């Protein structure tokens, strides 16, 4: 066993190297400053952000694209509070992330010292776990435990708060002995991976007996690396698959069994199939309110098989008929084996498949065609982007109308190519997340689809992308409004538009982007869309921003109004006469 005397700051960096960290996102400051010196001699690439929130979202984007934990490091006080939003975002979307925050010297904690805040207290409810390290000797073990917790069971963010004195080489409290072999001490933490065979047999029976089954697939499929297993299950049983906003790409959109995205802005077929089903097999999904609509009217005739690694999700919203706790990939493989051995049943589902085909034919995703003199259609822009990029392009989205259009009109045939903020709905997510994804997957094209409201929150991180030669491309769907809020005000508040208009001319996004070192374009006409995208795709040494000036009155349809059941789904006006 190798032993070496060193200070806590060096031990922290070495511990991160031992966990295979190749890149971290951060911004130095007083309390964390001693850790930044050993970074100079480290193999870890550090990316200097312009705002701590950007560091957190970049770490999330990295994790989304790789499945490995993203790492961010910031200082104490306002830096720690600035990264609270990404922590909460990662917590709600089960994203593995390790965040290191500096803290005032241990003896000063509780004295209202400069840039002190109770970081562990603030983040207790939005992290899977957090640590306040009080001794330098504990650093290697704590980092090992943090990565283990972040990546096992239901993934999530872990925060490590480190007082300055235990990483400062000039302070005796920083002196520690490095040992290569460090044991974890996590009593009671034993995430369940295996599944109950009896539960699998019960689930298989429900599948065999169902006349109108649907596979309801959530983001847990991607966390479990279960996309291939899911496809095997779907093809074995012939059951249609819906993929939630967090699961886009987990099942190919081009597959004949793909029904699309359910939820408030899901397509008609997916929403209605779930609503009319007699069996929902929920795989790594949490029955969130955006999927269920009004809960007491959700899928009233459906029996429920719910598979999730987190026991807290089982029965939290909808009581399952069969609950299967464990890794969803393990569960699917066990279910496939059971159905292969015992048969998939002989129930005639031809009528159900015919109904699904009818919905697909009558209610495709569609929008009113462009009329000369009108502003650009945002859906058209997404379609052009989709058709002009490789099919494994990574798409990172902000939050709002553009998020829904991107999910609706892009074709996701590969897992880990769609990155967005689902649970928290964080505006400003896309640009830093796209940067993190591009750092993680430098050989892939990365497009950020953003709105003008979101863009103004985190656009400064394009400076980071320029300086670091990270060639993300930004499709800015600029309608001069907080578009989704405007849509709600138009539909439910008698067109009383309160505080949603941003500006038609300020800022000048092309000039702003150019000032940050980007290649920038402005597009107003449909004929300009394809050439602008082609030019953007050719740039490989810096970020690109295209300001697409799109129609302000365009709405996202279909839509389940808040407080309504999924049976009350609103379709575009030109589809409203179709029989349901």
C-alpha positions in Angstrom: 0.0 0.0 0.0 1.5 3.3 -1.2 1.6 6.1 1.3 2.5 9.7 0.7 2.3 12.9 2.7 0.5 15.7 0.9 -1.9 18.6 1.5 -5.6 18.3 1.2 -5.8 20.3 -2.1 -3.4 17.9 -3.9 -5.3 14.9 -2.3 -8.6 16.3 -3.7 -7.3 16.5 -7.3 -5.6 13.1 -7.0 -8.9 11.6 -5.8 -10.7 13.1 -8.8 -8.1 11.6 -11.1 -8.6 8.2 -9.4 -12.3 8.4 -10.3 -11.4 8.9 -14.0 -12.4 12.5 -14.2 -11.1 13.9 -17.4 -12.8 17.3 -17.4 -14.3 19.7 -14.8 -16.2 22.9 -15.1 -15.6 25.7 -12.6 -14.8 29.2 -11.5 -12.2 29.9 -8.8 -12.6 32.1 -5.7 -11.2 32.6 -2.3 -12.3 29.5 -0.4 -11.5 27.1 -3.2 -8.4 28.8 -4.4 -5.9 26.4 -2.8 -7.4 23.6 -4.9 -6.8 25.5 -8.2 -3.0 25.4 -7.8 -2.6 21.6 -8.2 -4.9 21.6 -11.2 -2.0 23.2 -13.1 -0.1 19.9 -12.8 -3.2 17.6 -13.2 -4.3 15.6 -16.3 -7.8 17.0 -15.7 -9.0 19.6 -18.2 -10.5 22.5 -16.4 -13.0 24.7 -18.3 -13.4 28.2 -16.9 -17.0 29.2 -17.0 -18.5 32.8 -16.8 -21.1 32.0 -14.2 -21.3 29.2 -11.7 -24.8 28.2 -13.0 -23.1 27.5 -16.3 -20.6 25.2 -14.6 -23.4 23.1 -13.2 -25.4 22.8 -16.4 -22.2 22.0 -18.4 -21.6 19.1 -15.9 -25.2 18.0 -16.5 -24.7 18.1 -20.3 -21.5 16.0 -20.0 -23.4 13.5 -17.8 -26.4 13.3 -20.2 -24.1 12.6 -23.2 -21.8 10.0 -21.5 -23.6 8.5 -18.5 -20.5 9.4 -16.5 -20.8 11.9 -13.7 -20.2 15.5 -14.6 -18.0 17.5 -12.2 -18.1 21.1 -11.2 -16.1 23.1 -8.7 -16.8 26.5 -7.4 -16.1 28.6 -4.3 -18.2 29.4 -1.3 -21.1 31.8 -0.6 -22.6 33.3 -3.8 -20.8 30.7 -6.0 -22.4 27.9 -4.0 -25.9 29.5 -4.2 -25.4 30.1 -8.0 -25.0 26.4 -8.5 -28.1 25.5 -6.5 -30.3 25.6 -9.7 -28.2 23.0 -11.6 -28.1 20.8 -8.5 -31.9 20.9 -8.2 -32.2 20.3 -12.0 -29.9 17.3 -11.8 -31.8 16.0 -8.8 -35.2 16.0 -10.5 -33.8 14.5 -13.7 -31.6 11.9 -12.0 -28.4 13.2 -13.5 -25.1 11.9 -11.9 -23.0 14.9 -10.9 -20.4 15.7 -8.3 -20.2 19.3 -7.2 -17.3 20.5 -5.1 -17.8 23.8 -3.2 -15.3 25.8 -1.2 -16.2 26.7 2.4 -14.8 29.2 4.9 -12.2 27.8 7.3 -13.8 25.2 9.7 -13.4 27.4 12.8 -15.2 30.2 11.0 -18.3 28.2 10.1 -21.3 29.8 11.9 -19.6 33.2 12.4 -21.1 34.9 9.4 -17.7 35.1 7.8 -17.1 36.6 4.4 -18.8 34.5 1.7 -20.1 32.0 4.2 -23.3 30.2 3.7 -24.7 26.9 5.0 -24.2 25.1 1.7 -25.0 21.6 3.0 -28.1 22.9 4.7 -29.3 24.8 1.5 -28.7 21.8 -0.7 -29.9 19.0 1.5 -33.2 18.6 -0.2 -31.9 18.9 -3.8 -29.0 16.5 -3.6 -28.9 12.7 -3.4 -26.4 13.2 -0.6 -24.0 15.9 0.5 -20.9 16.1 2.6 -19.2 18.6 4.8 -15.6 17.5 5.0 -14.0 18.4 8.3 -10.6 16.6 8.1 -8.1 16.5 5.3 -7.6 12.8 5.9 -11.3 12.2 4.9 -11.0 13.8 1.4 -10.1 10.6 -0.5 -12.8 8.5 1.1 -15.4 11.2 0.7 -14.7 11.7 -3.0 -14.9 7.9 -3.6 -18.2 7.8 -1.7 -19.5 10.8 -3.6 -18.9 9.2 -7.0 -20.3 5.9 -5.8 -23.5 7.5 -4.6 -23.9 9.7 -7.7 -23.7 6.8 -10.1 -25.4 3.8 -8.3 -29.0 3.2 -7.7 -31.1 6.1 -9.0 -28.4 8.5 -10.1 -28.2 12.0 -8.8 -26.1 15.0 -7.7 -23.8 14.8 -4.8 -22.2 17.9 -3.2 -18.9 18.0 -1.3 -18.3 21.1 0.8 -14.7 21.6 1.8 -13.4 24.2 4.3 -10.5 26.2 3.0 -8.1 25.3 5.8 -8.1 21.6 5.1 -7.0 22.2 1.4 -4.6 25.0 2.1 -1.0 23.8 2.0 0.1 26.6 4.4 -2.3 25.4 7.1 -1.3 22.5 9.3 -4.9 21.2 9.2 -4.3 20.4 5.5 -1.6 17.8 6.2 -2.7 14.3 5.4 -1.4 10.9 4.4 -2.4 9.6 1.0 -3.2 5.9 0.8 -4.0 4.2 -2.5 -6.4 1.8 -1.0 -9.4 3.7 0.5 -12.4 1.9 1.8 -15.9 3.4 1.7 -18.1 3.7 4.8 -21.7 3.8 3.7 -23.8 1.8 6.1 -27.3 1.2 4.9 -26.7 2.3 1.3 -27.3 -0.8 -0.8 -29.3 0.1 -3.9 -31.2 -2.9 -5.2 -30.4 -4.0 -8.7 -31.9 -7.5 -8.9 -35.6 -8.0 -9.2 -38.2 -10.3 -7.6 -38.9 -13.3 -9.9 -42.5 -13.5 -8.6 -43.1 -9.9 -9.6 -41.7 -10.6 -13.1 -44.0 -13.6 -13.5 -47.0 -11.4 -12.3 -46.0 -8.7 -14.8 -45.7 -11.2 -17.6 -49.2 -12.5 -16.9 -50.6 -9.0 -17.2 -48.8 -8.5 -20.5 -50.1 -11.8 -21.9 -53.7 -11.0 -20.9 -53.8 -7.3 -22.0 -55.8 -6.3 -25.1 -54.7 -2.7 -25.2 -51.2 -2.6 -23.7 -48.7 0.3 -23.9 -45.0 0.5 -22.9 -44.7 3.8 -21.0 -41.0 4.6 -21.1 -39.2 7.2 -18.9 -35.7 8.6 -18.5 -34.8 5.7 -16.3 -34.3 3.6 -19.4 -31.4 5.8 -20.5 -29.9 5.9 -17.0 -29.9 2.1 -16.9 -28.4 1.8 -20.4 -31.5 -0.3 -21.3 -32.3 0.9 -24.8 -31.4 -2.4 -26.5 -33.3 -4.4 -23.9 -36.4 -2.2 -24.4 -36.3 -2.7 -28.2 -36.1 -6.5 -27.6 -39.2 -6.4 -25.3 -41.2 -4.2 -27.7 -40.4 -6.4 -30.7 -41.0 -9.6 -28.8 -44.5 -8.5 -27.7 -45.5 -6.2 -30.5 -46.5 -3.5 -27.9 -46.4 0.1 -28.8 -43.9 2.4 -27.0 -44.3 6.0 -25.8 -41.2 7.8 -24.8 -41.5 10.7 -22.3 -39.7 14.0 -22.7 -36.7 12.6 -20.7 -36.7 9.4 -22.7 -36.5 10.7 -26.2 -34.2 8.5 -28.2 -34.5 5.5 -25.9 -36.6 3.9 -28.6 -36.2 4.9 -32.2 -38.8 7.4 -33.5 -38.6 5.7 -36.9 -39.6 2.3 -35.4 -43.0 1.0 -36.4 -43.9 0.4 -32.7 -43.0 4.0 -31.7 -46.1 5.9 -30.7 -44.3 9.2 -29.9 -44.1 11.4 -26.9 -47.0 11.5 -24.3 -47.8 14.4 -22.0 -49.1 17.9 -22.1 -47.6 18.5 -25.5 -47.3 15.0 -26.6 -48.7 13.8 -29.9 -52.3 12.6 -30.1 -51.5 9.0 -30.6 -49.2 8.7 -27.6 -51.5 10.6 -25.3 -54.7 8.8 -26.4 -53.1 5.3 -26.4 -52.1 5.7 -22.8 -55.5 7.1 -21.9 -57.4 4.2 -23.6 -54.9 1.4 -22.5 -55.9 -1.5 -20.3 -52.3 -2.0 -19.3 -49.4 0.4 -18.8 -46.0 -1.1 -18.4 -44.1 1.9 -16.8 -40.4 1.5 -17.2 -38.2 4.0 -15.4 -41.0 6.6 -15.4 -42.5 8.5 -12.5 -46.1 9.3 -13.5 -45.4 13.0 -13.3 -48.2 15.5 -13.7 -47.2 16.6 -17.2 -47.8 13.0 -18.4 -50.9 12.2 -16.4 -52.9 15.4 -16.8 -55.6 15.5 -14.1 -54.7 12.4 -12.1 -58.2 11.2 -11.2 -59.0 11.0 -15.0 -55.7 9.4 -16.1 -55.9 6.0 -17.9 -59.0 5.0 -16.0 -59.1 1.4 -17.3 -55.4 0.6 -17.1 -53.8 -1.9 -14.9 -50.2 -0.8 -14.0 -46.9 -2.6 -14.0 -44.3 -0.2 -12.5 -40.6 -0.9 -12.7 -38.2 1.5 -11.0 -35.0 1.3 -9.1 -36.2 3.9 -6.6 -38.8 2.3 -4.2 -40.1 5.8 -3.3 -41.5 6.1 -6.8 -43.6 2.9 -6.6 -47.1 3.9 -5.7 -46.2 7.5 -5.1 -48.6 8.8 -7.7 -50.5 5.8 -9.0 -50.7 2.5 -7.2 -49.4 -0.3 -9.3 -51.0 -3.7 -9.7 -47.5 -5.1 -10.0 -44.5 -3.2 -8.5 -41.0 -4.3 -9.6 -38.1 -2.7 -7.7 -34.7 -2.9 -9.2 -32.6 -2.0 -12.2 -34.9 -1.5 -15.2 -32.5 -3.2 -17.6 -32.3 -6.2 -15.4 -36.1 -6.2 -15.1 -36.7 -6.0 -18.8 -34.2 -8.8 -19.5 -36.0 -10.9 -16.9 -39.4 -10.1 -18.4 -38.1 -10.9 -21.9 -36.8 -14.3 -20.7 -40.2 -15.0 -18.9 -42.2 -14.1 -22.0 -39.8 -16.1 -24.3 -40.1 -19.2 -22.2 -43.8 -19.0 -21.4 -45.1 -17.3 -24.5 -46.4 -13.8 -25.1 -50.1 -14.8 -25.0 -52.7 -15.2 -27.7 -54.9 -12.2 -27.1 -56.2 -10.7 -30.4 -54.9 -7.1 -30.5 -55.8 -6.3 -34.0 -58.6 -4.0 -33.1 -56.2 -2.0 -30.8 -53.6 -1.8 -33.5 -56.2 -0.6 -35.9 -57.3 2.2 -33.6 -53.7 3.3 -33.1 -53.2 3.4 -36.9 -56.3 5.5 -37.2 -55.1 8.0 -34.7 -51.7 8.2 -36.4 -53.4 8.8 -39.8 -55.9 11.4 -38.6 -53.8 13.3 -36.0 -50.2 13.5 -37.2 -48.0 16.2 -35.8 -48.6 19.1 -38.2 -48.8 22.9 -38.4 -50.4 25.5 -40.7 -48.2 26.0 -43.7 -46.3 29.2 -44.1 -48.0 32.0 -46.0 -45.9 34.6 -47.9 -45.5 37.7 -45.8 -45.7 35.8 -42.5 -42.8 35.3 -40.1 -40.9 32.0 -40.1 -42.6 28.9 -38.7 -40.5 27.6 -35.8 -41.5 24.0 -36.6 -40.2 24.4 -40.1 -36.8 25.6 -38.7 -36.6 22.4 -36.6 -37.5 20.2 -39.6 -34.8 21.8 -41.6 -32.3 21.4 -38.8 -33.2 17.8 -38.4 -32.9 17.0 -42.1 -29.5 18.8 -42.5 -27.6 17.2 -39.6 -26.3 13.7 -39.0 -28.8 11.4 -37.4 -26.7 11.1 -34.2 -26.5 14.9 -33.7 -26.9 15.8 -30.0 -29.7 18.3 -29.4 -29.7 20.4 -26.2 -32.8 22.4 -25.6 -33.8 25.3 -23.4 -37.3 25.4 -21.8 -40.5 26.6 -23.4 -42.2 26.4 -26.7 -38.9 25.7 -28.6 -38.3 22.7 -26.3 -41.6 21.2 -27.2 -41.1 21.9 -31.0 -37.6 20.4 -30.9 -38.9 17.2 -29.1 -41.9 17.0 -31.5 -40.3 17.6 -34.8 -36.8 16.2 -34.5 -36.4 12.5 -35.2 -34.5 10.8 -32.3 -33.3 7.4 -33.4 -30.3 7.1 -31.0 -30.1 7.2 -27.3 -28.2 10.0 -25.5 -28.8 12.5 -28.3 -31.5 14.6 -26.6 -30.6 16.8 -23.6 -33.1 18.9 -21.8 -34.4 20.1 -18.4 -37.5 18.1 -17.7 -38.4 18.0 -14.0 -37.3 21.5 -13.0 -37.8 23.2 -16.4 -34.8 25.5 -16.2 -34.6 28.3 -18.6 -31.0 29.0 -19.7 -30.2 25.3 -19.6 -29.4 24.7 -23.3 -26.2 26.6 -24.1 -24.1 25.5 -21.1 -25.5 21.9 -21.4 -24.6 21.9 -25.1 -21.1 22.9 -24.2 -20.8 20.1 -21.7 -22.1 17.6 -24.2 -19.7 18.8 -26.9 -16.8 18.5 -24.5 -17.9 15.0 -23.7 -18.5 14.0 -27.3 -16.1 16.1 -29.4 -16.6 14.0 -32.5 -20.4 14.6 -32.6 -22.3 17.6 -33.9 -24.1 19.5 -31.1 -27.0 21.9 -31.7 -28.6 24.0 -28.9 -32.2 24.9 -29.7 -33.0 28.0 -27.6 -35.6 30.7 -27.2 -34.7 34.4 -26.9 -35.9 34.4 -23.2 -33.6 31.5 -22.4 -30.7 32.8 -24.4 -30.5 36.0 -22.5 -30.0 34.1 -19.2 -26.9 32.1 -20.1 -25.6 33.4 -23.4 -22.4 34.6 -21.7 -21.2 31.0 -21.7 -20.7 31.3 -25.5 -17.5 33.2 -24.5 -16.4 30.0 -22.7 -17.1 28.1 -25.9 -15.2 30.5 -28.0 -12.1 30.6 -25.8 -12.2 26.8 -25.5 -12.8 26.2 -29.2 -16.0 24.3 -28.5 -18.0 24.4 -31.8 -21.6 24.2 -30.6 -24.3 25.6 -32.9 -27.2 27.6 -31.5 -30.6 27.8 -33.3 -32.2 30.8 -31.6 -36.0 30.7 -32.2 -36.6 34.4 -31.6 -40.2 35.4 -31.3 -39.6 38.4 -29.0 -41.8 36.9 -26.3 -41.7 34.5 -23.4 -43.5 32.3 -25.8 -45.0 29.5 -23.7 -46.3 32.1 -21.1 -47.7 34.1 -24.0 -49.5 31.0 -25.3 -51.1 30.4 -21.9 -52.1 34.0 -21.6 -53.7 33.9 -25.0 -55.6 30.7 -24.4 -56.5 31.0 -20.7 -56.2 34.7 -19.8 -58.3 36.3 -22.5 -55.2 37.5 -24.5 -54.2 39.7 -21.6 -50.4 39.7 -22.2 -48.8 40.6 -18.9 -45.0 41.0 -18.9 -44.2 38.6 -21.7 -43.0 40.9 -24.4 -39.2 41.1 -24.5 -38.2 43.3 -27.5 -38.1 43.0 -31.3 -34.8 44.8 -31.7 -32.9 44.7 -28.4 -30.6 43.0 -28.1 -29.2 42.6 -31.6 -28.4 38.9 -31.3 -26.2 38.7 -34.3 -23.9 41.5 -33.0 -24.0 40.1 -29.5 -23.0 36.7 -30.7 -20.2 38.2 -32.8 -18.9 40.2 -29.8 -18.5 36.8 -28.0 -16.4 35.4 -30.8 -19.2 33.4 -32.6 -20.0 33.2 -36.2 -23.5 34.7 -36.3 -26.3 35.0 -38.8 -29.9 36.4 -38.9 -32.6 34.6 -40.8 -36.0 36.1 -41.6 -37.1 34.2 -44.7 -37.8 30.5 -45.3 -35.4 30.5 -48.3 -32.6 31.5 -46.0 -33.0 28.7 -43.5 -31.3 25.8 -45.3 -28.2 27.9 -46.5 -27.7 29.3 -43.0 -27.8 25.8 -41.4 -25.4 24.5 -44.1 -23.0 27.3 -43.3 -23.2 26.7 -39.6 -22.5 23.0 -40.0 -19.3 23.8 -41.8 -17.8 25.7 -38.9 -15.7 23.5 -36.6 -13.5 25.9 -34.6 -16.0 28.2 -32.8 -19.6 28.4 -31.8 -22.3 29.6 -34.3 -25.5 31.4 -33.5 -28.4 31.7 -36.0 -31.1 34.2 -35.0 -34.2 32.8 -36.6 -36.9 35.4 -36.4 -40.0 33.3 -35.9 -43.7 34.0 -35.6 -44.8 35.2 -32.2 -48.4 33.9 -32.4 -47.4 30.3 -33.2 -48.6 27.8 -30.6 -47.5 24.3 -29.5 -50.2 21.7 -30.3 -51.4 19.3 -29.3 -51.9 20.5 -25.7 -53.6 19.1 -22.6 -54.7 22.3 -20.7 -53.6 22.4 -17.1 -56.2 20.8 -14.8 -57.8 18.8 -17.6 -57.7 15.1 -18.3 -55.8 13.7 -21.3 -59.1 13.0 -22.9 -59.5 16.7 -23.3 -56.4 17.1 -25.5 -56.6 20.2 -27.7 -55.5 19.6 -31.3 -54.8 22.3 -34.0 -57.9 23.9 -35.5 -57.5 22.2 -38.8 -57.7 18.7 -37.1 -60.6 19.5 -34.8 -63.2 18.0 -37.1 -61.5 14.7 -37.3 -63.3 11.8 -35.5 -61.7 10.8 -32.3 
